[in-house]
């Protein structure tokens, strides 16, 4: 596994956030829609499905990373509640967040690695080597304290979407919580070494069962899926929720404009998740841009 280190630096966690590449939005930070006079006051479900967020650290230059991609595909085939995000480093798909947030927060020192539900392992680290089947299965068995819905049908102009996220609580949560939002894109492809995927599994003994065994050492025109494209700024940590609202039966609404300029809208999805500061993900939800996903 190729080791890669970068200089890290501190970032400020803000409550009032904007999104890179987005025009100024009139949308607001988390609010309480529980007022009985609110005609949109939703009925909170009594329980929610526990979904699992897997953040894989990858790069087109990383020949071992195709094995990580294949592992994610295998997990998704048997666990429909998996929500994968591939966070690229060292290629054309890298976001500016890697050096400033993901690397220092998650101690990413090798590729591929992944954080599953941001649960720390025995060594006290978020990241772990593949395979990720067991930690995903374990995380999916947890009881869901809260659930999320996303309405991504509000397309304010040809290059932006303002997803409306609702967070509902099945029980009181007494620890600080943040809401984070990502925009991810599937089928990302381009020309040159910063898009063409290296493949160390090509003809390699011990990997005969992998679909990459019979493929060339460099995969020209490789389609990268679940690629992180946008995140809340100035920190992907997200926005702190009002602790007075993280109670059973309460609903919190949150929205922010995201630009998908430079991405193909039809290939983009929104992902919203609730987590503790620098830690455990309580639940996650995803929906294609232009569609809505109710609580489930």
Backbone bond lengths (Angstrom), bond angles and torsions (degrees), N, CA, C in turn:
res aa  C-N    CA-C-N  psi(-1)  N-CA   C-N-CA  omega(-1)  CA-C   N-CA-C  phi
1 X - - - 1.458 - - 1.522 109.35 -
2 X 1.312 114.58 128.45 1.453 118.98 -176.95 1.508 110.79 -73.54
3 X 1.302 117.52 128.08 1.463 122.27 178.11 1.520 109.86 -87.98
4 X 1.308 115.35 141.84 1.460 118.73 -179.29 1.511 108.33 -146.96
5 X 1.300 116.71 122.24 1.465 121.21 -179.03 1.520 109.78 -118.00
6 X 1.315 114.96 146.25 1.462 120.10 175.12 1.511 109.59 -133.09
7 X 1.319 115.77 154.67 1.461 120.73 174.34 1.513 108.87 -70.89
8 X 1.297 116.02 132.54 1.456 119.74 -178.12 1.518 109.71 -106.46
9 X 1.291 113.79 159.29 1.458 117.88 176.23 1.514 108.97 -147.85
10 X 1.346 114.57 158.86 1.467 119.77 -175.40 1.511 110.10 -75.14
11 X 1.321 115.31 150.42 1.455 120.68 175.71 1.521 108.81 -126.91
12 X 1.294 115.69 152.95 1.458 120.62 179.54 1.513 108.94 -91.80
13 X 1.313 115.00 135.51 1.449 120.66 177.22 1.523 107.56 -93.51
14 X 1.315 118.13 118.27 1.458 121.77 -177.69 1.503 111.80 -109.64
15 X 1.314 115.35 156.28 1.459 119.39 176.90 1.514 110.31 -94.48
16 X 1.332 117.62 -36.68 1.445 120.61 177.90 1.510 107.92 -94.35
17 X 1.356 115.75 113.17 1.454 119.95 -168.31 1.509 111.59 -120.01
18 X 1.330 114.86 156.72 1.451 122.56 169.72 1.507 107.96 -124.81
19 X 1.330 117.56 178.72 1.458 121.44 -178.83 1.513 108.94 -125.47
20 X 1.338 117.04 131.88 1.447 121.12 -179.80 1.519 109.91 -58.23
21 X 1.322 116.56 136.59 1.449 121.20 177.46 1.518 112.85 81.44
22 X 1.321 119.50 7.53 1.452 121.79 -175.48 1.517 110.98 -113.86
23 X 1.318 114.74 146.87 1.454 118.10 173.65 1.518 109.10 -77.66
24 X 1.330 117.53 167.38 1.456 121.33 -179.11 1.517 109.64 -60.78
25 X 1.324 115.67 135.06 1.452 120.63 -176.45 1.523 110.82 -108.88
26 X 1.329 115.29 149.30 1.460 120.31 175.89 1.523 111.35 -90.92
27 X 1.318 117.36 0.83 1.450 120.60 -178.68 1.517 110.52 -75.45
28 X 1.321 115.51 166.33 1.455 120.22 -169.94 1.512 111.88 -119.14
29 X 1.332 114.22 169.11 1.450 121.92 173.86 1.532 109.24 -74.64
30 X 1.341 117.91 178.39 1.464 119.92 -176.02 1.527 113.12 -54.47
31 X 1.342 115.53 134.64 1.458 121.81 179.32 1.523 108.83 -131.27
32 X 1.321 115.81 166.97 1.464 122.11 -179.94 1.523 109.65 -99.37
33 X 1.351 118.50 111.08 1.467 120.69 178.25 1.525 112.20 -94.42
34 X 1.332 117.54 19.80 1.459 120.40 -173.47 1.527 113.99 -82.55
35 X 1.305 117.09 -2.51 1.455 120.68 178.35 1.526 109.69 -55.91
36 X 1.336 119.41 124.11 1.465 120.42 -177.32 1.518 113.62 -63.27
37 X 1.346 117.14 -17.92 1.457 120.36 177.21 1.524 112.69 -82.71
38 X 1.337 115.59 -4.53 1.460 120.20 179.01 1.526 108.99 -79.65
39 X 1.347 119.03 116.82 1.471 120.40 -177.54 1.528 112.43 -64.83
40 X 1.313 116.94 -17.94 1.465 120.41 179.81 1.518 112.28 -96.21
41 X 1.326 117.01 11.83 1.461 120.42 -179.76 1.525 109.35 -59.74
42 X 1.348 118.55 115.69 1.458 120.22 -173.65 1.527 111.77 -84.97
43 X 1.309 115.27 158.71 1.453 121.33 171.05 1.520 108.36 -87.25
44 X 1.305 116.50 121.54 1.460 120.46 -175.19 1.528 109.69 -81.18
45 X 1.313 119.05 126.65 1.467 120.31 175.69 1.524 110.23 -62.01
46 X 1.316 115.53 156.56 1.466 120.10 -179.77 1.522 112.06 -82.60
47 X 1.329 117.10 -17.81 1.469 120.54 179.26 1.523 108.95 -151.66
48 X 1.339 114.88 162.48 1.459 121.18 -177.30 1.525 109.85 -136.75
49 X 1.318 115.41 156.31 1.464 121.21 173.92 1.513 109.63 -77.98
50 X 1.318 117.29 133.13 1.458 120.92 175.99 1.519 109.22 -81.69
51 X 1.318 115.91 117.11 1.460 121.67 176.13 1.526 109.21 -105.98
52 X 1.321 115.91 159.59 1.466 120.93 -170.83 1.524 110.14 -124.87
53 X 1.327 116.07 124.89 1.457 121.83 177.57 1.531 109.80 -94.97
54 X 1.312 115.85 127.91 1.468 122.02 176.56 1.516 108.14 -119.97
55 X 1.333 116.40 117.33 1.464 121.79 178.52 1.532 108.14 -104.84
56 X 1.314 115.63 108.16 1.470 120.44 -179.31 1.526 109.97 -97.59
57 X 1.325 116.03 135.80 1.462 122.47 178.66 1.511 107.74 -100.09
58 X 1.333 115.71 122.59 1.450 120.79 -166.73 1.523 110.38 -148.13
59 X 1.323 116.50 176.44 1.457 121.97 177.54 1.515 109.79 -169.11
60 X 1.328 116.66 148.87 1.458 120.64 179.41 1.527 111.40 -63.61
61 X 1.332 117.11 -26.32 1.459 122.30 -178.87 1.526 112.14 -77.39
62 X 1.322 116.99 -14.58 1.463 123.22 -172.36 1.527 110.10 -89.20
63 X 1.322 116.41 104.81 1.457 120.57 -177.44 1.503 114.87 -67.55
64 X 1.345 117.61 -24.30 1.462 121.02 177.96 1.528 111.73 -80.48
65 X 1.329 117.57 -15.48 1.458 120.57 -171.82 1.523 113.28 -68.66
66 X 1.340 117.46 -20.94 1.461 118.17 176.69 1.528 110.33 -63.25
67 X 1.327 117.06 -29.47 1.456 120.09 177.14 1.527 110.23 -68.10
68 X 1.339 116.30 -35.57 1.458 119.91 174.20 1.519 111.56 -65.62
69 X 1.334 117.00 -42.76 1.462 120.94 178.45 1.530 110.14 -59.24
70 X 1.331 115.72 -42.45 1.462 120.76 -178.99 1.523 110.42 -67.39
71 X 1.320 117.66 -38.28 1.460 121.17 178.59 1.529 110.59 -62.90
72 X 1.337 117.27 -42.34 1.468 121.27 177.35 1.523 110.14 -62.11
73 X 1.315 117.49 -43.17 1.465 121.56 179.14 1.530 110.65 -61.34
74 X 1.331 116.92 -42.73 1.464 120.61 179.26 1.531 111.38 -62.81
75 X 1.327 116.80 -42.79 1.458 120.59 -179.61 1.523 110.42 -64.71
76 X 1.342 116.67 -43.72 1.458 121.08 -178.09 1.526 111.88 -62.66
77 X 1.326 116.80 -30.07 1.467 120.56 -179.26 1.522 112.10 -67.94
78 X 1.324 117.82 -26.32 1.469 120.64 -178.63 1.529 112.39 -111.29
79 X 1.326 117.18 -9.15 1.459 120.85 -179.16 1.529 108.99 -132.37
80 X 1.334 117.31 92.69 1.469 120.07 -177.74 1.516 113.27 -67.53
81 X 1.324 117.53 -9.80 1.463 121.14 -179.70 1.519 112.92 -93.49
82 X 1.325 117.05 9.70 1.460 121.00 175.23 1.524 109.72 -78.64
83 X 1.337 116.28 135.26 1.469 121.78 175.66 1.530 107.18 -122.69
84 X 1.342 118.03 97.12 1.465 120.56 -177.28 1.523 112.83 -89.39
85 X 1.324 115.94 146.29 1.466 123.86 171.93 1.517 106.98 -133.06
86 X 1.320 117.44 127.91 1.459 121.30 177.04 1.523 108.79 -103.85
87 X 1.323 115.27 118.28 1.454 122.28 -175.96 1.516 107.78 -104.55
88 X 1.326 116.17 111.19 1.457 121.74 -172.64 1.518 111.82 -88.24
89 X 1.325 113.96 150.14 1.464 121.45 176.91 1.516 108.60 -142.49
90 X 1.330 116.24 136.90 1.455 121.00 174.63 1.509 115.22 78.94
91 X 1.346 117.68 15.12 1.461 120.04 176.99 1.527 109.28 -139.72
92 X 1.325 117.10 -172.24 1.463 121.19 -175.94 1.515 113.04 -69.77
93 X 1.325 117.70 -12.03 1.466 121.61 -177.84 1.523 112.47 -100.42
94 X 1.319 117.44 4.68 1.459 121.10 179.35 1.522 110.60 -66.70
95 X 1.341 116.64 138.69 1.451 121.05 172.44 1.529 108.21 -97.32
96 X 1.304 115.73 161.54 1.469 120.02 -179.40 1.523 111.82 -69.13
97 X 1.342 116.76 -11.18 1.459 120.71 -177.76 1.523 113.04 -73.27
98 X 1.334 117.98 -21.01 1.459 118.02 -169.65 1.529 111.50 -58.81
99 X 1.329 116.85 -54.26 1.456 120.07 -177.14 1.524 112.02 -69.57
100 X 1.341 116.34 -33.90 1.459 119.65 -173.14 1.515 114.17 -86.04
101 X 1.324 117.63 -22.95 1.465 118.74 -174.96 1.529 113.33 -132.97
102 X 1.322 117.08 -61.15 1.463 119.56 -171.53 1.520 112.75 -63.34
103 X 1.321 117.31 -46.78 1.466 119.30 -176.84 1.525 112.14 -62.95
104 X 1.343 119.95 -51.90 1.468 118.83 179.86 1.524 113.80 -69.61
105 X 1.332 117.96 -32.59 1.466 120.44 -177.97 1.512 111.58 -74.00
106 X 1.327 116.06 -42.61 1.459 120.00 -173.89 1.525 113.09 -102.89
107 X 1.345 116.83 -0.35 1.469 121.62 177.29 1.528 111.27 55.39
108 X 1.336 114.96 51.52 1.458 120.76 -179.48 1.525 108.53 -77.38
109 X 1.314 116.82 112.88 1.463 121.55 -178.37 1.523 112.37 -121.87
110 X 1.306 118.11 -4.36 1.454 120.63 -179.38 1.513 110.39 -154.60
111 X 1.321 114.92 162.73 1.461 120.66 -175.56 1.524 109.98 -135.17
112 X 1.361 118.90 139.29 1.464 125.44 -4.07 1.516 111.43 -82.90
113 X 1.315 115.90 145.91 1.454 123.72 170.47 1.524 106.94 -136.21
114 X 1.332 116.42 165.30 1.458 118.90 -179.35 1.511 110.57 -148.59
115 X 1.329 115.06 151.39 1.456 122.62 169.41 1.523 107.04 -106.92
116 X 1.319 117.05 123.41 1.458 122.12 -179.92 1.527 108.74 -104.55
117 X 1.332 115.33 111.26 1.477 122.26 -179.40 1.533 111.11 57.78
118 X 1.339 116.38 15.89 1.467 122.99 -178.29 1.530 111.85 52.94
119 X 1.317 115.23 39.02 1.453 121.66 175.94 1.523 108.42 -95.71
120 X 1.307 116.70 130.17 1.456 120.21 -177.59 1.525 110.94 -73.34
121 X 1.342 114.62 145.63 1.457 119.87 178.03 1.530 110.01 -89.91
122 X 1.344 115.79 -172.80 1.465 120.20 -175.56 1.522 112.34 -61.19
123 X 1.329 116.52 -26.76 1.458 120.69 -179.87 1.530 112.28 -84.69
124 X 1.316 116.81 0.40 1.449 120.39 179.69 1.515 114.17 82.23
125 X 1.333 116.89 16.82 1.456 121.71 -179.04 1.515 110.32 -110.87
126 X 1.332 115.69 151.39 1.460 120.63 176.64 1.525 111.07 -75.82
127 X 1.326 117.03 -34.89 1.457 120.27 -171.57 1.521 111.31 -89.47
128 X 1.330 114.85 153.40 1.452 120.57 179.19 1.521 109.16 -148.49
129 X 1.331 114.84 156.54 1.448 120.36 176.26 1.526 110.49 -78.12
130 X 1.324 116.41 158.09 1.457 121.24 175.77 1.527 109.52 -69.47
131 X 1.337 119.02 159.91 1.468 125.83 2.47 1.522 111.92 -80.55
132 X 1.343 114.64 156.75 1.456 120.99 -175.85 1.526 112.08 -108.97
133 X 1.312 117.35 8.85 1.464 121.19 -176.78 1.525 112.47 -57.73
134 X 1.328 117.31 -49.98 1.461 121.11 -174.89 1.523 112.69 -65.81
135 X 1.349 120.37 -49.25 1.468 118.49 178.85 1.523 113.16 -61.81
136 X 1.343 117.68 -32.82 1.465 119.60 176.75 1.519 110.28 -67.40
137 X 1.328 116.93 -44.03 1.463 120.54 179.36 1.522 111.01 -62.16
138 X 1.330 116.74 -41.60 1.461 120.50 179.37 1.522 111.52 -64.71
139 X 1.334 116.61 -43.92 1.467 120.53 -178.43 1.525 111.38 -65.89
140 X 1.320 117.41 -32.99 1.464 120.33 -177.78 1.521 112.40 -71.14
141 X 1.340 117.67 -14.57 1.460 121.65 -179.40 1.531 112.93 -87.96
142 X 1.326 117.05 -5.63 1.460 120.35 -179.26 1.527 111.16 -70.04
143 X 1.314 116.07 153.25 1.454 120.86 175.62 1.521 109.63 -78.12
144 X 1.316 116.48 133.09 1.464 120.88 -177.85 1.519 110.72 -83.50
145 X 1.324 116.95 118.62 1.463 121.75 177.74 1.519 112.02 -80.03
146 X 1.324 116.08 -19.72 1.456 120.72 -177.22 1.521 109.16 -153.25
147 X 1.315 115.55 166.25 1.454 121.39 177.04 1.511 110.48 -139.46
148 X 1.329 116.04 163.81 1.457 121.02 -178.02 1.526 110.71 -130.03
149 X 1.319 114.93 148.65 1.462 121.75 168.46 1.523 107.35 -125.14
150 X 1.330 116.43 152.39 1.468 120.76 178.66 1.521 109.06 -135.04
151 X 1.311 116.13 130.40 1.461 122.43 171.33 1.526 107.17 -112.49
152 X 1.326 116.28 107.61 1.472 121.49 -178.34 1.519 110.96 -110.98
153 X 1.335 115.96 34.29 1.461 120.19 -178.75 1.520 112.70 -93.17
154 X 1.344 117.30 -9.05 1.459 120.00 -178.10 1.528 109.16 -83.70
155 X 1.317 115.52 96.24 1.465 121.76 179.67 1.519 107.41 -101.99
156 X 1.332 116.44 101.01 1.461 120.81 -169.68 1.524 113.03 -77.30
157 X 1.320 117.17 -26.82 1.452 121.22 174.36 1.519 106.59 -155.08
158 X 1.332 118.64 176.69 1.471 118.92 -174.54 1.519 115.51 -63.29
159 X 1.323 118.37 -11.66 1.461 118.90 -175.99 1.516 114.07 -126.59
160 X 1.352 117.91 18.51 1.456 119.24 -177.30 1.525 111.14 -147.54
161 X 1.318 114.96 153.02 1.455 122.30 176.50 1.527 108.13 -136.47
162 X 1.325 116.48 143.51 1.458 120.95 176.85 1.523 108.33 -116.73
163 X 1.317 117.60 92.70 1.460 119.34 179.92 1.520 111.30 -71.34
164 X 1.329 116.00 138.14 1.456 121.72 173.22 1.524 107.62 -101.76
165 X 1.311 115.35 117.72 1.460 121.85 -178.51 1.526 108.38 -106.04
166 X 1.329 115.72 132.90 1.465 121.15 173.15 1.528 108.25 -118.01
167 X 1.320 114.51 135.78 1.467 121.73 179.68 1.517 107.45 -119.77
168 X 1.322 116.84 120.06 1.462 121.94 -179.06 1.521 109.31 -116.60
169 X 1.322 116.13 147.76 1.459 121.59 -172.73 1.526 111.37 -114.57
170 X 1.344 115.55 127.51 1.460 121.82 175.39 1.516 111.31 -89.02
171 X 1.317 117.01 -14.75 1.461 122.85 177.25 1.509 109.19 -156.93
172 X 1.314 116.88 165.16 1.457 121.25 177.57 1.526 109.89 -66.77
173 X 1.322 116.03 137.98 1.464 121.60 172.68 1.526 106.53 -120.14
174 X 1.317 116.63 118.29 1.456 121.06 -170.16 1.525 114.05 -99.54
175 X 1.325 117.59 -0.07 1.463 120.59 178.21 1.525 108.88 -98.61
176 X 1.345 118.78 156.76 1.466 120.21 177.23 1.528 111.10 -60.43
177 X 1.325 116.06 139.66 1.459 121.60 -179.12 1.523 110.42 -128.25
178 X 1.317 115.16 143.84 1.465 122.59 173.52 1.518 108.90 -117.01
179 X 1.333 116.17 150.03 1.457 121.00 167.90 1.524 107.53 -106.76
180 X 1.328 115.76 128.96 1.456 121.79 176.14 1.515 109.42 -116.33
181 X 1.316 116.45 151.74 1.461 121.02 179.30 1.522 108.78 -136.93
182 X 1.326 115.98 132.76 1.459 122.54 177.01 1.529 109.15 -120.70
183 X 1.318 115.46 151.40 1.453 122.31 164.06 1.514 106.94 -112.46
184 X 1.337 116.89 124.84 1.462 121.64 -179.52 1.524 109.14 -120.92
185 X 1.328 115.51 157.70 1.458 121.06 -177.93 1.524 110.14 -132.44
186 X 1.336 115.74 139.06 1.462 122.46 174.84 1.523 110.45 -99.02
187 X 1.336 114.66 164.03 1.474 123.19 173.62 1.525 112.12 55.89
188 X 1.337 116.00 40.01 1.467 120.22 178.02 1.529 108.28 -79.33
189 X 1.314 115.94 127.70 1.462 120.20 -177.72 1.516 109.17 -145.90
190 X 1.327 115.87 159.64 1.455 121.29 178.76 1.516 109.89 -167.18
191 X 1.307 115.68 -170.42 1.455 119.75 -178.93 1.525 110.43 -113.57
192 X 1.323 115.13 146.39 1.454 120.31 176.64 1.511 112.85 99.78
193 X 1.335 114.91 175.92 1.459 121.74 -172.71 1.520 113.64 -68.08
194 X 1.330 118.10 -19.65 1.462 119.42 -179.80 1.529 112.01 -82.60
195 X 1.334 118.00 -3.13 1.455 123.22 173.73 1.523 112.01 -121.97
196 X 1.327 117.58 -37.68 1.462 120.76 -179.28 1.529 109.42 -64.83
197 X 1.317 116.13 127.76 1.453 121.65 -173.17 1.528 111.54 -87.85
198 X 1.335 116.63 125.79 1.462 120.11 173.41 1.522 109.62 -74.50
199 X 1.336 115.72 148.59 1.456 121.54 -173.53 1.528 110.26 -136.03
200 X 1.336 115.74 97.42 1.467 120.28 178.98 1.523 112.88 -78.20
201 X 1.327 117.68 -5.78 1.455 120.75 179.54 1.523 112.30 -86.23
202 X 1.327 116.51 -6.38 1.460 121.19 -178.28 1.529 110.82 -60.92
203 X 1.343 116.34 111.60 1.461 121.53 177.77 1.514 114.53 66.00
204 X 1.337 119.14 14.21 1.457 121.41 -175.76 1.531 111.27 -85.90
205 X 1.328 116.12 127.97 1.457 121.47 179.18 1.525 110.71 -58.77
206 X 1.322 116.08 137.73 1.448 122.18 -179.16 1.511 113.13 97.58
207 X 1.337 117.51 -12.09 1.458 121.35 -178.82 1.522 111.40 -118.86
208 X 1.328 116.31 26.68 1.461 120.65 -177.57 1.535 112.45 -61.22
209 X 1.331 117.91 -27.67 1.463 121.01 -178.73 1.526 113.39 -81.52
210 X 1.314 116.94 -10.35 1.460 120.51 -179.63 1.531 110.35 -79.89
211 X 1.329 117.74 141.39 1.473 119.51 176.17 1.518 112.61 -64.96
212 X 1.347 117.29 -15.72 1.459 120.35 -179.95 1.527 112.59 -86.06
213 X 1.323 117.57 -8.93 1.469 121.54 -179.74 1.538 111.13 -61.25
214 X 1.311 115.85 -40.97 1.466 120.78 -176.35 1.521 113.54 -91.05
215 X 1.326 116.71 4.42 1.467 120.22 -178.91 1.524 110.17 -97.63
216 X 1.345 117.49 161.55 1.465 120.43 -178.32 1.524 113.78 -67.63
217 X 1.312 116.62 166.71 1.462 122.70 -176.50 1.528 112.48 -70.05
218 X 1.319 116.84 -22.45 1.462 121.70 174.02 1.520 107.28 -127.80
219 X 1.324 116.35 123.53 1.455 121.81 -176.17 1.524 109.44 -96.15
220 X 1.325 115.46 96.60 1.467 121.64 -178.82 1.530 109.11 -70.65
221 X 1.336 116.08 134.24 1.459 120.26 178.07 1.515 113.77 71.17
222 X 1.323 117.05 22.29 1.472 122.00 -179.71 1.524 110.35 -58.56
223 X 1.337 116.36 137.62 1.456 121.25 179.09 1.535 109.21 -97.65
224 X 1.308 115.77 115.53 1.461 122.60 -179.07 1.520 109.45 -91.21
225 X 1.331 116.56 128.92 1.461 121.46 -178.27 1.528 111.98 -108.91
226 X 1.321 115.48 159.09 1.473 123.62 175.69 1.536 111.82 58.72
227 X 1.314 117.73 35.22 1.470 122.11 -174.14 1.533 110.35 -80.58
228 X 1.327 116.72 123.95 1.457 120.65 175.76 1.528 109.90 -65.18
229 X 1.347 115.80 125.88 1.468 120.86 -178.80 1.521 113.11 -116.57
230 X 1.312 118.09 -37.56 1.464 122.38 -178.39 1.530 108.34 -139.79
231 X 1.314 116.15 150.76 1.453 121.94 174.63 1.519 108.27 -147.59
232 X 1.325 116.51 161.17 1.461 120.14 177.14 1.524 110.04 -62.16
233 X 1.327 116.24 143.16 1.454 122.01 -179.25 1.531 108.62 -124.23
234 X 1.355 120.43 158.06 1.463 126.00 8.69 1.513 114.34 -78.52
235 X 1.342 118.26 2.34 1.455 119.52 177.69 1.510 109.66 -139.80
236 X 1.341 117.63 137.48 1.463 119.75 172.27 1.514 112.46 -64.03
237 X 1.350 117.02 -8.27 1.459 120.78 176.26 1.520 110.21 -54.29
238 X 1.328 117.32 -37.62 1.451 120.57 177.60 1.512 113.21 105.00
239 X 1.333 115.76 -153.84 1.455 122.58 -174.18 1.527 109.08 -117.11
240 X 1.325 116.23 133.61 1.457 122.27 179.40 1.531 110.22 -70.41
241 X 1.340 115.55 131.13 1.456 120.89 178.48 1.528 110.27 -86.27
242 X 1.322 115.56 150.55 1.457 121.97 177.32 1.521 108.47 -69.29
243 X 1.326 117.81 119.87 1.462 121.56 -176.53 1.530 112.35 -64.31
244 X 1.331 117.06 -21.15 1.457 119.81 178.03 1.525 111.56 -70.52
245 X 1.332 116.56 -14.59 1.459 120.52 -176.71 1.520 113.38 -107.32
246 X 1.330 117.59 -4.36 1.465 119.77 -177.94 1.536 109.57 -88.48
247 X 1.336 114.65 55.23 1.462 121.92 -174.38 1.528 110.09 -122.58
248 X 1.314 114.85 157.34 1.456 121.24 179.16 1.520 110.90 -54.68
249 X 1.340 115.48 130.63 1.456 121.31 178.75 1.505 114.94 86.02
250 X 1.325 117.58 -9.50 1.459 121.20 179.55 1.527 111.00 -84.02
251 X 1.335 114.92 156.39 1.465 121.75 176.17 1.515 108.69 -132.87
252 X 1.311 116.61 132.37 1.462 122.42 177.10 1.526 108.11 -114.52
253 X 1.319 116.21 135.55 1.464 121.15 176.65 1.521 110.15 -108.82
254 X 1.313 115.27 145.79 1.465 120.86 -179.65 1.516 108.85 -149.06
255 X 1.316 117.05 139.80 1.465 120.10 175.76 1.520 110.36 -149.03
256 X 1.309 115.52 152.47 1.462 121.88 178.58 1.526 108.09 -160.88
257 X 1.312 117.04 141.34 1.452 120.40 -179.55 1.528 111.07 -76.16
258 X 1.315 116.06 137.38 1.460 123.38 175.43 1.518 109.38 -122.95
259 X 1.317 116.43 136.96 1.451 121.67 172.83 1.517 109.82 -91.86
260 X 1.333 116.53 132.80 1.456 119.78 169.28 1.522 110.26 -110.44
261 X 1.327 114.94 22.24 1.459 120.73 175.87 1.527 109.35 -58.20
262 X 1.316 117.05 127.82 1.460 121.31 -176.36 1.512 112.22 95.59
263 X 1.330 116.74 -12.16 1.464 121.79 176.37 1.530 108.61 -111.03
264 X 1.311 116.36 162.80 1.459 121.28 175.95 1.528 107.96 -90.37
265 X 1.316 116.36 114.06 1.466 121.11 -173.05 1.521 111.99 -53.60
266 X 1.320 116.93 -42.56 1.463 120.81 -176.34 1.528 112.42 -64.84
267 X 1.328 117.21 -17.96 1.462 121.37 179.94 1.529 112.56 -100.04
268 X 1.329 117.16 4.23 1.463 120.68 -173.19 1.529 112.39 -100.82
269 X 1.328 115.26 147.69 1.460 122.90 175.18 1.517 109.10 -133.71
270 X 1.341 115.23 154.82 1.450 121.71 172.46 1.525 108.59 -103.04
271 X 1.329 115.80 139.99 1.456 122.13 176.38 1.521 107.67 -126.03
272 X 1.320 116.41 127.15 1.465 121.38 175.75 1.525 108.13 -120.50
273 X 1.331 116.03 141.45 1.460 120.11 -178.53 1.526 109.61 -147.86
274 X 1.327 114.85 153.26 1.459 121.75 178.75 1.516 107.64 -118.33
275 X 1.344 116.26 132.72 1.463 120.21 -173.73 1.516 110.94 -150.66
276 X 1.314 115.17 163.55 1.461 120.71 173.43 1.522 108.55 -80.56
277 X 1.328 118.60 162.05 1.477 120.22 -179.51 1.530 111.57 -58.89
278 X 1.318 115.38 113.15 1.457 120.07 178.36 1.506 113.46 63.77
279 X 1.355 117.56 29.46 1.447 118.21 -176.31 1.507 114.70 -156.21
280 X 1.298 115.70 -147.63 1.456 125.82 -168.03 1.525 114.42 -45.73
281 X 1.338 114.87 133.97 1.455 121.79 172.12 1.522 108.40 -88.47
282 X 1.328 116.60 124.29 1.457 120.94 -179.41 1.525 111.81 -80.41
283 X 1.315 116.76 -40.43 1.460 120.29 174.52 1.523 108.70 -168.05
284 X 1.330 115.33 168.33 1.460 121.66 -173.77 1.522 107.96 -149.39
285 X 1.328 115.48 152.28 1.459 121.19 177.71 1.524 108.63 -143.79
286 X 1.320 116.21 151.38 1.459 120.46 179.83 1.515 110.00 -141.40
287 X 1.337 116.18 151.48 1.458 122.20 177.94 1.526 108.89 -155.55
288 X 1.324 116.32 149.51 1.458 120.75 176.25 1.523 109.58 -69.47
289 X 1.328 116.71 145.07 1.461 121.06 175.17 1.530 108.58 -60.50
290 X 1.331 116.11 131.97 1.452 121.63 -177.49 1.504 113.46 96.36
291 X 1.350 117.25 -2.30 1.466 120.79 -179.19 1.536 109.82 -127.75
292 X 1.324 115.80 173.48 1.451 121.41 179.09 1.516 109.56 -126.85
293 X 1.341 116.58 147.34 1.465 122.79 179.18 1.518 107.78 -128.93
294 X 1.341 116.23 118.65 1.456 120.73 -179.75 1.522 110.54 -81.01
295 X 1.333 115.08 170.19 1.448 119.77 172.84 1.515 109.80 -57.09
296 X 1.307 117.74 142.99 1.451 121.29 176.08 1.521 109.61 -148.50
